[in-house]
């Protein structure tokens, strides 16, 4: 049998205390270290009562931040950006650019608005020689997607 523990599932977290990570703060990835998992913010923080953050992270600046979800869009393995192949051509749109992305190839009406949050995206575990997506995009819904091609049929500036 399993041991008793705090409330609500924390068994499946990707990172342990002491793990070096990068957190998305605004449109910028910042280095930090996980200092607590399944962290309950103090009542005076204004967080909803009973809410538990998957991670508390101490940024390189010393600032403490919470990762509200255990998702690649918010918190990723340290060095994830270094998986980019520097020989790849720069994409047309800079990080922070507001874009519209085609959600289904060949469907002219299915576009979603978002913001470019990364270039030459390769999911964790994908070998360096594998194909990468020119863009990683955070949709206005909060979902993180990638654009598999850098052309007007796939991604366009808003």
Secondary structure, DSSP 4 states (H G I P E B T S, - for coil): -PPP-SSS--TT-S--TT-EEEEEETTEEEEEEEEEEEE---GGG-PPTT--EEEEEEETTS-EEEESS--TTTEEETTGGGGS-TTSPPPSS-TT-EEEEESSTT-TT-EEEEEEEEEEE--TT--TTS--EEEEEEETTS-EEEESS-STTTEEE-
